[in-house]
């Protein structure tokens, strides 16, 4: 034993030990898939999740940061059985081992659900769910093939409803297991057997409710393809209303429950009686209509036969011929009258266009014109004579000769009557003047001239007299 305890020891700090542990764990557990139950869930304001994942013997601390938990498609709660994807680490401040979670899915159900969705999408892409490929369910089937477990409550519910609603239909039960590994293959064999017998009008595939594991046989791909290949329409009534299986999507008609499947495949007796009564009334009405139509047709044919009888045809032709003769006679009379009227009109026009008539008319017109010409000439002569008298009277009124008759005279120079003197400046002393009187003329010589006017002399004399 060394006397100095510090001589042969390598001392580590707590942080160094935690770092080495963290490095060792991170190197050996880079990616982990862990299944367990969530407990001690904490949701701080940061959005991160802190919880523990445990089984019946142990537990581990976990942290799931905000960006990772936002991608989880379900609500994370205490007691939830999950599968997490994580990496191991050590929280150095406390030396705690923890898992850093970056993915989470539900355990058990989540796995089956992923398988269900994957198969559903695959068959959908192949067209097995297309409504155009669905076969019509017969309204009044004569036989129904029921594929189910004979000891299940589903067959009792179905038969009870079917017997009450549609007792006259034959119902054949194909006994198969509806749960377990062999169930899907046995159900497929029963569907093929029903198609081989080809006596049923519709196949009903029923089962009571249960968990997704209980109903998993109806999510088998081989069973789905057998349903799609069936020549007989298939109605599925599997589980409860909320339960959906791949068989429901491929079937020609899905019923929420086995009882509803019975209602969809079995018409109600009262409804059938009502439909039968309506059909009977409709048939009766159609028969009466057919009888009435036949009676009317018979009457019409009888009348047509009478109309087409030879004697009737001859009589009809006689009447038609007589009408034609009457029309011909009336037409001839009318045509004759029209011709006579036209002839008289032409004769009248001929008389009016005769040369004698034209000559007589022209002679009358000439006589009229001659008479009008004589009257016009006489009238114009009278007007011209009247105008001449007026002109004569006017000319006499302004004639110089009349002036001379009243004692006036006209004095001209150089013995030229046209050279009339009307101003003293026209003459000078010694000029010879000729004065024309009403009777005769006077020749004189100018001794002297003056500018004094005779009108002034007369005015002066009148004033002196006054």
C-alpha positions in Angstrom: 0.0 0.0 0.0 1.5 3.4 -0.9 1.8 5.7 2.0 0.6 8.8 -0.1 -2.9 8.1 -1.4 -2.5 10.8 -4.1 0.5 9.3 -5.8 -1.2 6.5 -8.0 -4.7 8.0 -8.6 -6.3 9.9 -11.6 -9.0 12.1 -10.3 -12.0 13.2 -12.6 -14.4 16.0 -12.1 -18.1 15.3 -12.0 -18.6 17.1 -15.3 -15.8 15.0 -17.0 -17.5 11.8 -15.8 -20.9 13.0 -17.1 -19.4 14.0 -20.4 -17.7 10.6 -20.9 -20.9 8.8 -20.0 -22.8 11.1 -22.4 -20.3 10.4 -25.2 -20.4 6.6 -24.5 -24.2 6.5 -24.5 -24.5 8.7 -27.6 -22.0 6.5 -29.4 -23.7 3.2 -28.6 -27.4 4.4 -28.7 -27.5 6.8 -31.6 -31.1 5.8 -32.6 -33.6 3.9 -30.5 -37.1 2.7 -30.9 -38.7 2.3 -27.5 -42.2 1.1 -26.7 -43.9 2.0 -23.4 -46.5 4.0 -21.5 -46.3 7.8 -21.1 -46.4 9.1 -17.5 -45.4 12.3 -15.6 -46.3 14.4 -18.7 -45.4 18.1 -18.3 -46.2 20.9 -20.8 -44.3 24.1 -19.9 -44.9 27.4 -21.7 -41.9 26.8 -24.0 -43.9 24.2 -25.9 -41.5 21.4 -25.1 -42.8 18.1 -23.6 -41.2 16.4 -20.6 -42.4 13.0 -19.6 -41.4 9.4 -18.7 -41.8 6.3 -20.7 -42.3 3.2 -18.6 -43.2 -0.5 -18.5 -44.0 -2.6 -15.5 -40.4 -2.8 -14.4 -38.6 0.5 -15.3 -38.9 4.0 -16.7 -36.8 6.5 -18.6 -37.0 10.3 -18.6 -37.8 11.8 -22.0 -37.8 15.3 -23.6 -39.6 16.1 -26.8 -38.9 19.6 -28.2 -41.6 21.8 -29.6 -40.7 21.3 -33.3 -41.0 17.6 -32.9 -44.2 17.3 -30.9 -46.0 19.6 -33.4 -45.7 16.8 -36.0 -47.5 14.2 -33.8 -50.9 13.6 -35.4 -52.6 12.6 -32.1 -53.0 14.1 -28.6 -50.2 13.0 -26.2 -51.6 12.1 -22.8 -50.6 10.2 -19.7 -51.3 6.4 -19.9 -51.0 6.4 -23.7 -49.1 3.4 -25.1 -46.6 4.7 -27.7 -43.6 3.8 -29.8 -41.0 6.6 -29.7 -38.0 7.3 -32.0 -35.2 8.8 -29.9 -31.5 9.1 -29.1 -30.0 8.5 -25.6 -28.2 11.3 -23.8 -27.2 12.5 -20.4 -28.5 15.7 -18.8 -25.1 16.8 -17.4 -26.4 19.3 -14.9 -28.1 16.5 -12.9 -26.4 13.5 -14.3 -29.8 12.1 -15.4 -30.1 9.6 -18.3 -32.8 10.9 -20.8 -34.1 10.1 -24.2 -34.4 13.0 -26.7 -37.5 12.1 -28.7 -38.0 13.3 -32.3 -40.9 11.0 -33.4 -43.9 9.2 -31.8 -46.7 6.9 -32.9 -49.4 5.0 -31.1 -48.4 1.4 -30.3 -50.5 -1.6 -31.4 -53.4 0.3 -33.0 -51.0 2.7 -34.7 -49.2 -0.1 -36.5 -52.4 -1.7 -37.7 -53.8 1.6 -38.7 -50.7 2.3 -40.9 -51.1 -1.1 -42.5 -54.8 -0.4 -43.1 -54.2 3.0 -44.7 -51.4 1.6 -46.9 -53.6 -1.2 -48.2 -56.6 1.2 -48.6 -54.5 3.6 -50.7 -53.1 0.8 -52.8 -56.5 -0.7 -53.6 -58.0 2.8 -54.2 -55.3 3.5 -56.8 -56.1 0.2 -58.5 -59.8 1.2 -58.8 -61.3 -1.4 -56.5 -63.3 1.2 -54.7 -64.7 2.9 -57.8 -68.5 3.4 -57.7 -68.7 2.7 -61.5 -67.6 -0.9 -60.8 -70.2 -1.5 -58.1 -73.0 -4.0 -58.9 -76.6 -3.2 -58.3 -78.3 -5.0 -55.3 -81.5 -6.8 -56.4 -84.7 -5.4 -54.9 -86.4 -8.8 -54.6 -83.8 -11.6 -54.3 -85.0 -15.2 -54.4 -82.0 -16.5 -52.4 -79.5 -14.8 -50.1 -76.1 -16.3 -49.3 -75.0 -15.3 -45.8 -71.3 -15.7 -44.9 -70.6 -15.5 -41.2 -70.1 -17.5 -38.1 -73.2 -19.5 -37.2 -72.7 -19.0 -33.5 -72.4 -15.2 -33.7 -75.0 -12.7 -32.6 -74.8 -11.1 -36.1 -76.5 -14.1 -37.8 -79.3 -14.1 -35.2 -79.9 -10.3 -35.7 -79.8 -10.7 -39.5 -82.2 -13.7 -39.7 -84.6 -12.1 -37.2 -84.9 -9.0 -39.3 -84.9 -10.9 -42.6 -87.6 -13.3 -41.5 -89.8 -10.5 -40.3 -89.4 -8.4 -43.5 -89.0 -11.0 -46.2 -90.0 -14.5 -45.1 -90.5 -15.9 -48.6 -86.8 -15.6 -49.5 -84.4 -18.6 -49.3 -81.4 -18.0 -47.0 -78.3 -20.1 -47.3 -75.6 -19.7 -44.5 -72.0 -20.4 -45.3 -70.3 -21.1 -42.0 -66.8 -19.5 -41.6 -64.7 -18.1 -38.8 -64.8 -14.3 -38.6 -61.7 -13.8 -36.5 -58.2 -15.3 -36.4 -55.4 -16.0 -38.9 -57.4 -18.5 -41.0 -60.6 -16.4 -41.2 -59.7 -14.3 -44.3 -58.9 -17.4 -46.3 -62.1 -19.2 -45.2 -64.3 -16.2 -46.1 -62.7 -16.0 -49.5 -63.4 -19.7 -50.1 -67.0 -19.2 -49.1 -67.4 -16.3 -51.6 -65.9 -18.4 -54.4 -68.2 -21.3 -53.4 -71.3 -19.1 -53.5 -70.3 -17.8 -57.0 -69.7 -21.4 -58.1 -73.2 -22.5 -57.0 -74.6 -19.3 -58.7 -78.0 -19.8 -57.0 -77.9 -16.8 -54.7 -78.9 -13.3 -56.0 -76.9 -11.5 -53.4 -74.1 -12.4 -50.8 -74.2 -10.9 -47.3 -70.9 -10.8 -45.4 -71.7 -10.0 -41.7 -69.9 -9.9 -38.3 -70.5 -8.2 -34.9 -68.5 -5.4 -33.5 -65.0 -5.6 -32.0 -61.6 -4.0 -31.8 -59.4 -3.4 -34.8 -57.6 -6.6 -34.0 -60.9 -8.5 -33.9 -61.9 -7.2 -37.3 -58.5 -7.4 -38.9 -59.4 -10.5 -40.9 -61.6 -8.2 -43.1 -58.7 -6.0 -43.9 -56.9 -8.8 -45.8 -55.8 -7.9 -49.3 -56.6 -11.4 -50.7 -60.1 -11.2 -49.3 -60.6 -7.7 -50.8 -59.7 -9.0 -54.3 -62.0 -12.0 -53.9 -64.9 -9.6 -53.1 -64.0 -7.4 -56.1 -63.9 -10.5 -58.4 -67.3 -11.8 -57.2 -70.0 -12.0 -60.0 -72.7 -11.9 -57.4 -73.2 -8.5 -55.6 -71.9 -8.4 -52.0 -73.3 -6.4 -49.1 -71.0 -6.0 -46.1 -72.4 -5.6 -42.6 -69.3 -5.7 -40.4 -69.0 -4.3 -36.9 -70.8 -1.2 -35.7 -71.5 2.1 -37.5 -68.0 3.5 -36.7 -66.1 0.5 -37.8 -64.8 0.5 -41.4 -62.8 -2.3 -43.0 -61.3 -2.8 -46.4 -64.1 -5.3 -47.2 -66.6 -2.4 -46.6 -64.9 -0.3 -49.3 -64.6 -3.1 -51.8 -68.2 -4.4 -51.3 -70.9 -3.3 -53.6 -72.9 -1.9 -50.6 -71.8 -1.2 -47.1 -74.3 -1.6 -44.2 -73.4 -0.1 -40.8 -74.6 -3.2 -38.9 -75.8 -6.7 -39.6 -79.4 -5.6 -38.9 -79.2 -2.8 -41.4 -77.7 -5.3 -43.9 -80.9 -7.3 -43.5 -83.0 -4.2 -44.1 -81.0 -3.4 -47.3 -81.3 -6.8 -48.8 -84.8 -7.8 -47.6 -87.7 -5.6 -48.7 -90.4 -5.1 -46.1 -93.6 -7.3 -46.5 -95.9 -4.3 -46.0 -94.1 -2.4 -48.6 -94.4 -5.4 -50.9 -98.1 -5.6 -50.3 -98.5 -1.9 -51.0 -96.4 -2.2 -54.1 -98.4 -5.2 -55.2 -101.7 -3.3 -54.6 -100.4 -0.4 -56.6 -99.2 -2.7 -59.3 -102.6 -4.3 -59.4 -104.4 -1.0 -59.7 -101.9 0.1 -62.4 -102.4 -3.2 -64.3 -106.2 -2.8 -64.0 -106.0 0.8 -65.3 -103.7 -0.3 -68.1 -106.1 -3.1 -69.1 -109.1 -0.8 -69.2 -107.0 1.7 -71.3 -106.0 -1.2 -73.6 -109.6 -2.3 -73.9 -110.9 1.2 -74.6 -108.1 1.7 -77.1 -109.0 -1.5 -78.9 -112.7 -0.6 -78.9 -111.9 2.8 -80.4 -109.6 1.1 -82.9 -112.4 -1.3 -83.8 -114.9 1.5 -84.3 -112.4 3.4 -86.4 -111.7 0.3 -88.6 -115.5 -0.3 -89.0 -116.0 3.3 -90.1 -113.0 3.0 -92.4 -114.4 -0.2 -93.8 -117.7 1.5 -94.6 -115.8 4.4 -96.2 -113.8 2.0 -98.4 -116.7 -0.1 -99.5 -117.0 -0.1 -103.4 -120.6 1.2 -103.3 -119.6 4.0 -101.0 -116.6 4.8 -103.2 -118.9 4.8 -106.4 -121.4 7.1 -104.6 -118.6 9.3 -103.5 -117.2 9.5 -107.0 -120.7 10.3 -108.4 -121.1 13.1 -106.0 -117.6 14.3 -106.8 -118.4 14.1 -110.6 -121.7 15.9 -110.1 -119.9 18.7 -108.2 -117.4 18.9 -111.0 -120.2 19.2 -113.6 -121.9 21.9 -111.6 -118.6 23.8 -111.2 -118.0 23.4 -115.0 -121.5 24.7 -115.8 -121.1 27.7 -113.5 -117.7 28.3 -114.8 -118.9 28.2 -118.4 -121.8 30.7 -117.6 -119.5 33.0 -115.8 -116.9 32.8 -118.6 -119.7 33.5 -121.2 -120.9 36.5 -119.3 -117.4 37.8 -118.9 -116.8 37.3 -122.6 -120.0 39.2 -123.5 -119.2 42.0 -121.2 -115.7 42.2 -122.7 -117.1 42.2 -126.2 -119.5 45.0 -125.4 -116.7 46.9 -123.9 -114.6 46.4 -127.0 -117.5 47.5 -129.2 -118.0 50.6 -127.1 -114.3 51.4 -127.4 -114.4 50.7 -131.2 -117.3 53.2 -131.5 -115.4 55.7 -129.5 -112.3 55.2 -131.8 -114.3 55.3 -135.1 -113.0 57.9 -137.7 -116.4 59.5 -138.1 -116.7 60.0 -134.3 -113.2 61.4 -134.2 -113.9 63.7 -137.2 -117.2 64.9 -135.6 -115.5 65.4 -132.3 -112.6 67.3 -134.0 -115.1 69.4 -136.0 -116.9 70.3 -132.9 -113.7 71.2 -131.2 -112.7 73.3 -134.3 -116.0 75.1 -134.2 -115.6 75.8 -130.5 -112.1 77.1 -131.1 -113.3 79.3 -134.0 -116.0 80.7 -132.0 -113.6 81.3 -129.1 -111.2 82.9 -131.6 -113.8 85.3 -133.0 -114.9 86.2 -129.5 -111.3 86.8 -128.4 -110.6 89.0 -131.5 -113.7 91.0 -131.0 -112.9 91.5 -127.3 -109.3 92.5 -128.1 -110.5 95.0 -130.8 -113.0 96.5 -128.3 -110.2 96.8 -125.7 -107.8 98.4 -128.3 -110.5 100.8 -129.5 -111.2 101.8 -126.0 -107.5 102.3 -125.3 -107.3 104.4 -128.6 -110.1 106.6 -127.5 -108.4 107.1 -124.2 -105.1 107.9 -125.9 -106.9 110.3 -128.3 -108.6 112.1 -125.4 -105.4 112.3 -123.5 -103.5 113.5 -126.6 -106.1 116.1 -127.4 -105.9 117.3 -123.8 -102.2 117.9 -124.1 -102.1 118.8 -127.8 -100.6 122.3 -128.6 -103.3 122.8 -131.1 -105.9 122.9 -128.3 -103.7 125.4 -126.6 -103.6 127.6 -129.7 -107.5 127.4 -129.8 -107.6 129.0 -126.4 -105.6 132.1 -127.7 -102.1 131.0 -127.0 -99.4 130.9 -129.7 -96.0 129.3 -130.4 -93.0 131.3 -131.3 -90.1 129.7 -133.3 -86.9 131.0 -134.6 -85.7 131.0 -138.2 -89.0 129.7 -139.4 -88.4 126.3 -137.9 -91.4 125.0 -135.9 -89.1 122.8 -134.0 -86.9 125.6 -132.8 -89.4 126.8 -130.1 -88.4 129.9 -128.1 -89.1 129.5 -124.4 -86.4 131.8 -122.9 -85.4 135.4 -123.8 -81.7 134.4 -124.0 -82.4 132.3 -127.1 -82.9 135.4 -129.2 -81.3 138.7 -129.8 -82.2 142.0 -131.4 -82.7 141.7 -135.1 -83.7 138.0 -135.1 -86.7 137.0 -137.2 -89.4 135.1 -135.3 -92.4 133.2 -136.6 -95.4 133.1 -134.3 -97.9 130.3 -134.9 -101.6 131.0 -134.1 -104.6 128.8 -134.1 -105.3 130.2 -137.6 -102.3 131.5 -139.5 -98.9 132.8 -138.4 -97.2 136.1 -137.8 -93.6 137.0 -138.9 -91.8 139.6 -136.7 -88.4 140.9 -136.0 -86.9 141.4 -132.5 -86.5 145.0 -131.4 -85.5 144.3 -127.8 -85.5 141.6 -125.1 -86.2 141.6 -121.3 -85.9 139.2 -118.5 -89.3 140.3 -117.0 -91.7 137.4 -116.6 -95.3 137.6 -117.7 -96.3 135.9 -114.5 -94.7 138.7 -112.5 -96.4 141.3 -114.6 -99.8 139.7 -114.0 -99.1 139.5 -110.3 -98.1 143.1 -110.2 -101.2 144.2 -112.1 -103.4 142.2 -109.7 -101.8 143.9 -106.7 -102.3 147.4 -108.2 -105.9 146.6 -108.9 -106.5 145.4 -105.3 
